[in-house]
Amino acid sequence: MTATEDISTHSAVPDERNQDVEIYINGEFFKRDEAKISVFDSGFLVGDGIWEGIRLHHGEFAFLDRHLDRLEAAAAATHMPIADRDFLSAALQSVVARNKMYDDVHLRLMITRGNKKTPSQHPSNVVGGVNMVIIAEHKRANPAVAEAGLSLFTATVRRPPPDTLDQKLNCHSKLHEVVALIQAVHAGADEALMLDPTGAVATCNATNFFIIRNGEVWTSTGQYNLNGITRELILEVAEANNISCRVQPFSLTDVYSADEAFATGTFAGLTPVREVDGRTIGDGTLPGPMTASLSRLYQQAVAEDVAERSRRRSSAD
């Protein structure tokens, strides 16, 4: 594997079925190559949009309530008028039903402020309501990435503070993360590790970051990164199993001398990190024992949530 390939926590096994997947746009379905949004869309013009990435496991959307909670919080913070969660849930369900999807499916639900009558930031120029797009794909994480582990490069681009662009917002404004990733790729790494304004470790460009030191799970304060659903679950399952966790500032020095490291995200779950800035993490064993244990606990949490959602659905029918 080389850095010129798409080797990252979002690398997927190719699936020809995706060529026939239909895309949801404002209540209608379009073939993949015919799915289009206006050039006057707020998201295209100024990055004015919010989104969620959601996994379908055995016919159920894993941790859907948590994802919709986060989406609604982002909508409130950005004054984005979105539909209620019953409508959103029904829309997601219509997409997987339309495409006859059941498992190993990743959905991206995107909502922008809508089309503008002229290119500008001002919300008064919106014509009509919000635009909502749902892209569903048959998407299974590439196992080769987890087997080889990620190489990270610490980017010079910092995560901004909450009073600049609150990183808890899962918004369309991702250019700083893209630039950090490009730096990492040009440096020969797979993804970027990003620092916060104080110089402490914050997160990766598209995932959350953890290290293991002396049997403890360490992650950043969360003030400068997305409040990841998977990140939250890792802390919960660790606490439930009496694994000590530290949510605190830490430096690259702590990373370089860590026993293990991994990245977390909705798509791939836990992905081991083999090196940071050319330094091998721990003894190079992948996955490390704590990473492997936490991965099993996370998969168990996914299975339990999916089973509970299925039980509730059966009771309602």
PyMOL commands that set and color helices and strands:
alter all, ss='L'
color gray80, all
select helices_A, chain A and resi 16-20+32-34+42-46+64-78+85-98+123-125+143-148+162-165+175-186+229-240+252-256+289-316
alter helices_A, ss='H'
color red, helices_A
select strands_A, chain A and resi 22-25+28-31+49-57+60-61+105-112+115-116+126-127+131-138+150-154+191-195+201-204+208-213+216-219+245-247+260-265+269-276+279-280
alter strands_A, ss='S'
color yellow, strands_A
deselect
rebuild
show_as cartoon
